């Protein structure tokens, strides 16, 4: 969750005025705050560009009509912030830094609608024009690939780093796919956060991570309703990991990591059956690395086995991957992990958080 003051989360459950601010960063260095009417920021852990936005402006003058207009928006970025106000207290948090990929609308009456994607798209679009070789440690290799396209990018790593085997990508390959391959070596996700910085982090463990937010029913709570379910789609209970490096000639033996908890509904030798997933990469050069990567990849592979859709009051500081504690009307509780949600810019109200990895009796 994006860092806030202690008052921010408490204010969400009170009667407050929603705030929003949209700032345009032009390629020539100029910035300006944009008057806006409505908009949406979508956040989805399942997308390579984790955040996307659509913002409506009453002034149609931003709709490009000449080559000069286009030059002022090609390479421009949009920052969107949302927050709360009660009396003299107000607080805004970023909900995304976006590379503008479209502007359109009625040139006479408006509105002008700006769309954009979070900054993973910049790395993704910057395909290799020469072979690229990664070696050394995973975090340094990922950071180098990000800063190849965004030299000033802030990169924060909380995942445990490890050495990787040398790996060369060819002309035309996707650098973001390269980043994800290296990240898998250390069982990490890589994404652009709400403030425009890049994060290298492991998927949190529900049972050991302190919940970032409590969604509770009752007085002073933010809970509105919930639906709970289960799914077998994309749920694997074993990961077979191999390291095969043609550059060094090193091939590790296959390492199989499975759900070995007899009390788990996805137990490898249980009624669910055996549903392995396979992962191989030249960056894995030892059986220890394969075991470590497989253990963390298994956590991600098991995550979708339980689902929850939670309707609550809007929390613009939320990040997908956050562990949430949900307290229902009957007083029972679950731990869940935020996977996707949409924020209506400046409207407050409520939103639906799609969650995975629900654990009962939290």
C-alpha positions as CSV (number, residue, x, y, z in Angstrom):
1,X,0.0,0.0,0.0
2,X,1.2,3.5,-0.8
3,X,2.5,5.2,2.4
4,X,0.0,7.5,4.0
5,X,-0.4,9.4,7.3
6,X,-2.2,7.6,10.1
7,X,-5.4,9.6,9.5
8,X,-5.8,8.6,5.9
9,X,-7.3,5.1,6.3
10,X,-9.5,6.2,9.2
11,X,-10.9,9.0,7.0
12,X,-12.1,6.6,4.3
13,X,-14.9,5.4,6.6
14,X,-16.0,9.0,7.5
15,X,-18.1,11.4,5.5
16,X,-15.5,13.1,3.4
17,X,-14.9,15.0,0.1
18,X,-13.0,12.9,-2.5
19,X,-10.1,14.8,-4.1
20,X,-8.3,14.2,-7.4
21,X,-5.5,15.9,-9.3
22,X,-4.2,15.2,-12.9
23,X,-0.9,16.6,-13.9
24,X,0.5,16.6,-17.5
25,X,4.3,16.3,-18.0
26,X,5.1,17.5,-21.5
27,X,8.2,16.2,-23.3
28,X,9.8,19.8,-23.2
29,X,9.8,19.8,-19.4
30,X,6.6,21.9,-18.9
31,X,4.0,20.6,-16.4
32,X,0.5,21.7,-16.0
33,X,-2.5,20.7,-13.8
34,X,-5.4,19.6,-16.0
35,X,-9.1,20.4,-15.2
36,X,-10.9,17.1,-15.5
37,X,-14.4,15.8,-15.0
38,X,-14.3,12.0,-14.8
39,X,-11.9,9.2,-15.2
40,X,-10.9,5.7,-14.2
41,X,-7.6,4.0,-13.2
42,X,-7.6,0.2,-13.6
43,X,-5.1,-1.9,-11.7
44,X,-4.6,-5.5,-12.5
45,X,-1.9,-7.9,-11.3
46,X,-2.5,-10.1,-14.3
47,X,-1.5,-7.5,-16.9
48,X,2.1,-6.8,-17.8
49,X,1.3,-3.0,-17.8
50,X,-0.2,-3.1,-14.3
51,X,-2.1,0.2,-14.5
52,X,-4.1,1.9,-17.2
53,X,-6.1,5.1,-17.2
54,X,-8.8,7.1,-19.0
55,X,-9.3,10.7,-18.1
56,X,-12.0,13.1,-19.5
57,X,-11.2,16.8,-19.8
58,X,-13.8,19.5,-20.5
59,X,-11.3,21.5,-22.7
60,X,-10.8,20.0,-26.1
61,X,-7.7,22.0,-26.8
62,X,-5.5,19.0,-26.0
63,X,-6.8,17.0,-28.9
64,X,-3.9,17.1,-31.4
65,X,-4.9,18.7,-34.7
66,X,-1.4,19.6,-36.1
67,X,2.0,18.0,-36.2
68,X,3.1,20.6,-33.5
69,X,0.3,19.4,-31.2
70,X,1.4,15.8,-31.7
71,X,5.0,16.6,-30.7
72,X,3.7,18.1,-27.5
73,X,2.1,14.8,-26.5
74,X,4.4,12.1,-28.0
75,X,6.4,11.0,-25.0
76,X,4.2,13.0,-22.5
77,X,3.2,11.5,-19.2
78,X,0.2,11.9,-16.9
79,X,0.2,11.6,-13.2
80,X,-3.1,10.9,-11.4
81,X,-3.6,11.4,-7.7
82,X,-6.7,10.8,-5.5
83,X,-7.4,11.5,-1.9
84,X,-9.7,12.8,0.8
85,X,-10.6,16.0,2.5
86,X,-12.4,16.8,5.8
87,X,-12.3,20.4,6.9
88,X,-8.8,21.7,6.7
89,X,-7.3,18.2,6.4
90,X,-6.6,16.8,3.0
91,X,-4.3,14.1,1.6
92,X,-3.6,12.9,-1.9
93,X,-1.8,9.8,-2.9
94,X,-0.6,8.8,-6.5
95,X,-2.7,6.2,-8.3
96,X,-0.5,6.0,-11.3
97,X,2.1,7.5,-13.6
98,X,1.1,6.9,-17.2
99,X,2.7,7.1,-20.6
100,X,0.1,8.8,-22.8
101,X,-0.9,6.5,-25.7
102,X,-4.1,8.3,-27.0
103,X,-6.1,11.5,-27.0
104,X,-9.4,11.9,-28.8
105,X,-12.8,13.6,-28.6
106,X,-15.1,16.1,-30.2
107,X,-12.8,19.0,-31.3
108,X,-15.6,21.6,-30.8
109,X,-17.4,20.6,-27.7
110,X,-15.1,18.0,-26.0
111,X,-14.6,16.2,-23.8
112,X,-11.0,15.3,-24.6
113,X,-10.3,11.8,-23.4
114,X,-6.7,10.9,-22.5
115,X,-5.7,7.2,-22.2
116,X,-2.4,5.9,-20.9
117,X,-0.5,2.9,-19.5
118,X,1.9,2.6,-16.6
119,X,5.6,2.8,-17.5
120,X,6.2,-0.9,-18.1
121,X,4.9,-0.1,-21.6
122,X,8.0,2.0,-22.3
123,X,10.3,-0.9,-21.6
124,X,8.1,-3.3,-23.5
125,X,8.1,-1.1,-26.6
126,X,11.8,-0.6,-26.6
127,X,12.6,-3.9,-28.4
128,X,16.3,-5.0,-28.6
129,X,18.0,-3.6,-31.7
130,X,21.2,-5.6,-30.9
131,X,21.8,-8.7,-28.9
132,X,21.5,-8.1,-25.1
133,X,23.5,-10.2,-22.6
134,X,22.5,-10.3,-18.9
135,X,24.8,-11.8,-16.3
136,X,25.8,-11.2,-12.6
137,X,22.9,-10.8,-10.1
138,X,19.2,-10.8,-10.9
139,X,18.4,-7.4,-9.4
140,X,21.3,-5.7,-11.2
141,X,20.3,-7.3,-14.5
142,X,16.6,-6.3,-14.1
143,X,17.6,-2.7,-13.1
144,X,19.9,-2.4,-16.1
145,X,17.1,-3.5,-18.5
146,X,14.6,-1.0,-17.0
147,X,17.2,1.9,-17.1
148,X,18.1,1.0,-20.7
149,X,14.7,2.5,-21.6
150,X,14.1,4.9,-18.6
151,X,17.6,6.1,-17.4
152,X,16.2,8.0,-14.4
153,X,13.8,5.2,-13.2
154,X,13.7,4.5,-9.5
155,X,14.0,0.8,-8.8
156,X,13.3,-0.7,-5.4
157,X,14.1,-4.3,-4.6
158,X,12.8,-6.3,-1.6
159,X,13.2,-9.7,-3.1
160,X,16.2,-11.8,-2.1
161,X,18.9,-11.4,-4.8
162,X,20.8,-14.2,-6.4
163,X,23.4,-14.8,-9.1
164,X,22.1,-15.8,-12.5
165,X,23.7,-17.6,-15.4
166,X,24.5,-15.6,-18.6
167,X,21.6,-15.2,-20.9
168,X,21.5,-13.4,-24.3
169,X,18.4,-12.1,-26.0
170,X,18.2,-11.6,-29.7
171,X,17.3,-8.6,-31.9
172,X,13.6,-8.0,-31.8
173,X,13.0,-9.7,-28.4
174,X,10.9,-8.0,-25.7
175,X,12.9,-6.5,-22.8
176,X,9.9,-6.8,-20.5
177,X,9.7,-10.5,-21.1
178,X,13.4,-10.7,-20.4
179,X,12.8,-8.9,-17.1
180,X,10.1,-11.3,-16.1
181,X,12.3,-14.3,-17.0
182,X,15.1,-13.0,-14.7
183,X,12.6,-12.1,-12.0
184,X,11.3,-15.7,-12.0
185,X,14.8,-16.9,-11.1
186,X,14.3,-15.2,-7.7
187,X,10.5,-15.8,-7.5
188,X,9.7,-12.1,-7.8
189,X,7.2,-9.9,-9.5
190,X,8.4,-6.7,-11.3
191,X,6.0,-3.8,-11.8
192,X,5.6,0.0,-11.9
193,X,4.0,1.2,-8.7
194,X,1.5,4.1,-8.2
195,X,4.3,6.7,-7.9
196,X,6.0,5.7,-11.2
197,X,8.8,3.7,-9.5
198,X,9.7,0.1,-10.3
199,X,9.4,-2.6,-7.7
200,X,11.1,-6.0,-7.6
201,X,9.3,-8.0,-4.9
202,X,8.2,-11.5,-3.9
203,X,4.5,-12.3,-3.8
204,X,3.6,-11.8,-0.1
205,X,2.9,-14.9,2.1
206,X,-0.7,-14.5,3.5
207,X,0.2,-16.3,6.8
208,X,3.3,-14.3,7.6
209,X,2.6,-10.8,6.2
210,X,0.9,-8.1,8.3
211,X,-2.3,-7.0,6.6
212,X,-2.0,-3.6,4.9
213,X,-5.7,-2.8,5.5
214,X,-8.7,-4.1,7.3
215,X,-12.0,-4.1,5.5
216,X,-14.5,-4.5,8.3
217,X,-18.3,-4.5,8.5
218,X,-20.2,-2.4,11.0
219,X,-19.8,1.1,12.4
220,X,-16.7,2.9,11.3
221,X,-16.0,0.1,8.8
222,X,-15.5,0.3,5.1
223,X,-17.0,-3.1,4.2
224,X,-20.1,-3.1,2.0
225,X,-20.5,-6.7,0.6
226,X,-18.6,-9.7,-0.5
227,X,-18.7,-12.8,-2.7
228,X,-16.5,-15.8,-2.1
229,X,-15.6,-18.7,-4.4
230,X,-13.0,-21.1,-5.7
231,X,-11.4,-21.8,-9.0
232,X,-9.1,-24.5,-10.5
233,X,-8.2,-22.3,-13.5
234,X,-4.4,-21.8,-13.7
235,X,-3.9,-23.5,-10.3
236,X,-0.9,-25.8,-10.3
237,X,0.3,-27.8,-7.3
238,X,3.8,-28.6,-8.5
239,X,6.6,-26.7,-10.3
240,X,9.3,-28.6,-12.2
241,X,12.3,-26.3,-12.6
242,X,15.3,-26.8,-14.8
243,X,18.3,-24.7,-15.7
244,X,19.6,-25.2,-19.3
245,X,22.4,-22.8,-20.4
246,X,23.8,-23.2,-23.9
247,X,26.4,-20.5,-23.3
248,X,28.0,-22.2,-20.4
249,X,27.1,-25.8,-21.1
250,X,25.6,-26.0,-17.6
251,X,22.4,-28.0,-17.3
252,X,20.9,-28.6,-13.8
253,X,18.9,-31.6,-12.9
254,X,15.2,-31.1,-12.8
255,X,13.9,-30.0,-9.4
256,X,10.2,-30.7,-8.6
257,X,8.6,-28.6,-5.9
258,X,5.1,-29.6,-4.8
259,X,2.3,-28.8,-2.4
260,X,3.2,-31.3,0.3
261,X,0.7,-30.3,2.9
262,X,-1.8,-33.2,3.4
263,X,-4.3,-30.7,4.8
264,X,-4.2,-28.5,1.7
265,X,-7.0,-28.9,-0.9
266,X,-4.3,-28.8,-3.6
267,X,-2.1,-31.5,-1.9
268,X,0.1,-33.1,-4.6
269,X,-1.0,-36.6,-3.6
270,X,-4.5,-35.7,-2.8
271,X,-7.9,-35.8,-4.6
272,X,-7.0,-32.7,-6.7
273,X,-4.5,-34.8,-8.5
274,X,-1.1,-33.8,-9.9
275,X,-1.1,-30.6,-11.9
276,X,2.5,-29.6,-12.6
277,X,3.7,-26.5,-14.3
278,X,7.2,-26.3,-16.0
279,X,9.8,-23.5,-15.8
280,X,13.2,-23.5,-17.4
281,X,15.7,-20.7,-17.8
282,X,19.4,-20.3,-18.7
283,X,19.7,-18.0,-15.7
284,X,19.3,-20.9,-13.3
285,X,22.7,-22.6,-12.9
286,X,22.4,-24.6,-9.6
287,X,19.9,-27.0,-8.1
288,X,19.7,-24.6,-5.1
289,X,18.6,-21.8,-7.4
290,X,16.0,-24.1,-9.0
291,X,14.7,-25.1,-5.6
292,X,14.4,-21.5,-4.4
293,X,12.8,-20.4,-7.6
294,X,10.4,-23.3,-7.6
295,X,9.3,-22.7,-4.0
296,X,8.4,-19.1,-4.8
297,X,6.8,-19.9,-8.1
298,X,4.6,-22.5,-6.4
299,X,3.2,-19.8,-4.1
300,X,2.1,-17.9,-7.1
301,X,0.7,-21.0,-8.8
302,X,-1.4,-21.9,-5.8
303,X,-2.7,-18.3,-5.2
304,X,-5.8,-18.4,-7.5
305,X,-7.3,-21.4,-5.8
306,X,-9.7,-19.3,-3.7
307,X,-11.3,-16.0,-4.8
308,X,-13.2,-13.2,-3.3
309,X,-14.9,-10.1,-4.7
310,X,-15.1,-7.4,-2.0
311,X,-17.1,-4.2,-2.3
312,X,-15.8,-1.5,0.0
313,X,-15.4,2.2,0.2
314,X,-12.6,3.4,-2.1
315,X,-9.0,3.2,-0.9
316,X,-6.8,4.9,-3.5
317,X,-3.7,3.9,-1.6
318,X,-4.3,0.2,-2.3
319,X,-1.8,-1.8,-4.3
320,X,-2.5,-5.2,-5.9
321,X,-0.6,-7.8,-4.0
322,X,-1.6,-6.1,-0.7
323,X,-2.7,-8.6,2.0
324,X,-6.1,-7.5,3.4
325,X,-8.1,-8.7,6.4
326,X,-11.8,-8.9,5.8
327,X,-14.3,-9.0,8.7
328,X,-17.8,-10.0,7.6
329,X,-21.2,-9.0,9.1
330,X,-21.2,-12.2,11.2
331,X,-17.8,-11.4,12.7
332,X,-15.9,-14.1,10.9
333,X,-12.7,-13.0,9.1
334,X,-10.5,-13.9,6.1
335,X,-7.1,-13.0,4.8
336,X,-7.1,-12.2,1.1
337,X,-4.7,-10.7,-1.5
338,X,-5.8,-7.8,-3.8
339,X,-5.5,-8.9,-7.4
340,X,-7.4,-6.2,-9.4
341,X,-9.6,-3.1,-8.9
342,X,-10.7,0.1,-10.6
343,X,-10.7,3.6,-9.1
344,X,-13.1,6.2,-10.3
345,X,-11.2,9.5,-10.3
346,X,-12.5,12.1,-7.9
347,X,-15.8,10.4,-7.3
348,X,-15.2,8.5,-4.1
349,X,-18.1,6.1,-3.4
350,X,-17.2,2.4,-3.5
351,X,-15.2,0.0,-5.6
352,X,-14.8,-3.8,-6.0
353,X,-11.5,-5.5,-5.1
354,X,-11.0,-8.8,-6.9
355,X,-8.9,-10.9,-4.5
356,X,-7.2,-14.3,-4.5
357,X,-5.6,-16.6,-1.9
358,X,-8.4,-16.3,0.5
359,X,-7.7,-18.0,3.9
360,X,-10.5,-18.7,6.3
361,X,-10.5,-17.9,10.0
362,X,-7.9,-15.1,9.8
